[in-house]
Amino acid sequence: MQKWEKPPADPELRKKIQELVAQKGGGYNEDLVIDIIENGLKLLTDVEARGDVRVIQTAVRELRYAFKLFAPHAHVHKVTMFGSARTLPTRAEYQSAVEFARKIAAEGWMVITGAGPGIMQAGHEGAGLEKSFGANIRLPWEQSANPIIQHDKKLITFKYFFTRKLTFLRHSDAIVLFPGGFGTMDEGYEALTLMQTGKSRMMPLVLMDRPGGAYWKTWDKHIREHLLRNAFISPDDLQLYQVVDSPDEAVRIITRFYRNYHSMRFVHDVLVIRLKRVPSAEALQGLSQDFADLITGEKIHSIEPTPEEKEDNQFLELPRIAFGFNRKDYGRLRHLIDVLNSF
């Protein structure tokens, strides 16, 4: 069935844009690029303030370049490491970050950091330059790229935090947060919020204390005593993160998450989960019973790639399951993924 598209407000303008794209030689996703150009032209009448238009201009430019830079490495798992830029190399947190990055890189992963000093430099030190990405931010004081990544082609410098954070989350398959300040808290809470609301992909989020430390344990106590006790979050939301103090445990949590699970997407009202191995029909029936609170409509069952996935050429070689998901209990959905990984 052909997708319905809103008719263009100005067919003649759309035709001229199409001719411009053809003159440029065409390329990927021409229909979406045409829409971007058409909306860009609407700024001529819709937005008067130059500063507002500059925000849009810079955001598009930064995201285009970031997507281009990450594209050749799309097939490689990546973990984003957050933490304080002020952590000195003599601190136990720094050494834990180096060790974690070294061990996750040995598992075939790449590491993304904010490219600054402290925990960010520790991540690059452990992973090595070839397996490191840097997403720097222009600040008037402390944030210059660390010496490991500063001359590498996999370094991006952003003007806006929101484009930078989108890049972190868009290209990450896991997140590890080390102790840090307001920025670390901001990045951690945003990642949790986006997963809790289904606005980002589901992924492991690990909070890493130094050995014997209590930074994240104290944070977790606050979450339980104030957010959970006051019903600001649900008990299942606690499934969205895990607190550890060992690099080995962090690596185990992250790699285990992808032991069987691969990815997911919605196709209309159905959630499709791609796996390496699909459980038996009897096991799927049991999962439908155990996770009945998640299901609205179709129960958990094995399916072939959907027409929408075929159109996007999305992982067609993988087996998959599908069901009607209620689109609100993402902490509980994380529990389902953990169970699928046990098969």
Phi, psi and omega in degrees: 000131183285137180292141176279133177238142178294128180300139179295144181293331182227091183302325181292320177295317178301320179296318179295323178294319177300320178294323178295318178297317178297320179297326178288344179106004179069191181157207184286144168050051185301323182296321180287322178295320177300319179295321178297316180297316181298318178290327175298320179294331178294339177298337181299332181243338187270331184233116184271321186293125183297323179298323179294318179293325180296325177300313179297315181301312183291320181298315179297317181295316181293317181291321178301314181293319180297315179298321178297319184291323182278338188306316182295345182248021185297333183278354183259133175296144181226143176240134175265131178251122175250153177167177188291138173286349186259005179286121183280152179301341179280348183281149179297327179297320179296314181294324176295322179294318177299314183295316179299312182298320179297317184285323179288327176294325178295338177275003178097007182270158169254159185242132174248131173225176178283003170075001180271196178280192176067224182302326181295316177293323178300320178299317179289325179297318181286318184283329186089156188298319184297334183250025183240139167243147175235130177241088186278165177228137179282115177233155183283355181229270201273350192262081167252154183297141180289159186296341180288319189255350195298334181251011183271150180290343181270024175254130175240139175244120184260152171272322186251141176295324187291324176289324178295313181294322176299319179296316176306307188285326182296326187252007181263146171250355177196158178227135174235126179250125172262166179306139181195189184260214184302318182298316179298317179297316180301313182294321179293314180294322179295317179299317179295317181298317182293322177288321180298328183259002178075020181267357173221168179294152175285134181204162176292136174235110186249132177256115190255109171278159168292159180307121181078003183282169184229012182302304182281334175296320177293320177299315180297322177298318177298317180300315183288320185280334185246312181283310183289314183298327179270008177063028174282338171228167178263159179304325181292340178296338178293344177288347187281350179216161178220138180258128179222168173227021182228127175303323179298319180292321177298316178298318181297316180299316184291312183291326179296326182301330181254021180294322177232321179292141176242302184190176178212161172200157174270137170238101188059241183262010184247136175267124178256125178246122180268136185229168170276327179220130178268131176299164180296165179300323179293320179293321178295323177297319177296321178296322178298326178284316183292330182244034181299333180293341179273341197264130170232113182096231186298137176281173182292124182209159178280142179221165170273164177306136182283160176304324180294321178291323178295322179297322180270358180055050186260101169049050187292340182282347185271144170289161181207159173239166181209156175194166176278108183264141183286354174063025177224332185263070185285333173296320177292324176297322176300322177298319178299319179298319178299321179292318178299327178288346179277350180279000000 
